[in-house]
Amino acid sequence: MKQFFKLITIIGLPLLLAGTCEDDGNAVTEGIITYDISYPRPIEDKWMEKLMPSEMEMQFKNNNINTELTFGLGMIKIGYITNTQDKHLHEMLKFMRKKNVSHRGTKQVDELIAQIPNHKFELLPDTKSIAGYLCHKAQVKVDSPNKQYFYDLWYTDQIKIKDPNWCTPFKEIPGVLMEYRVERFNVVMHFTAIEVEKTEILDTEFMVPKKYKEISIEAMEKNLMGLKDI
């Protein structure tokens, strides 16, 4: 159980994803991307496996992104809201009835990304369709603490969001991530977009709810790390 809470303390950051595009009839500027989450490396702790999420939704509109992951059968929710132009990241944690938010600028985001294994990319000419969108391939090299490894990442340039990946390890990828991986504490989460819904999103979805209490970055990190002892 403690391993599960240790995992979620820093797994959420690379989940803010989107892209830029040329003029295209299939381009989308507002909507929801739904990702399936699988675990290519078996999770030894079967109890922890049951608590891990199987799906993620990302809302986007006017260079705003709102992403949320639910863990522990709804007991814990970690969310991120950002505007990719003003370069601010709002990190939210809901644990039971407790709701907190902290705010990060570019410097604080860079410090957070520095905790993640280094990623190197090679953009390749290969293409394929994912969720109805033409995607381009990139090979990723991850300097994992255990063993360096490679995998294929896929992204699309048919979704309009400016400088989308500024707050993730995928800064060099010029588009929405449609298939990719995140590794923390020997657990690999594989994300695959299964639907892109063109739908109107309310502006309020990109505002931190009033019920969330603002705390410092240090206090937020302390709260997240404290989950591992539950």
Secondary structure, 3 states (H helix, E strand, C coil): CHHHHHHHCCCCHHHCCCCCECCCCCCECEEEEEEEEECCCCCCCHHHHHHCCCEEEEEEECCEEEEEEEEHHHCEEEEEEEECCCCEEEEEEEECCEEEEEEECHHHHHHHHCCCCCEEEEEEEEEEEECCEEEEEEEEEECCCCCCEEEEEEEECEECCCCCCCCCCCCCCCCEEEEEEEEECCEEEEEEEEEEEECCCCHHHHCCCCCCEECCHHHHHHHHHHHHHC
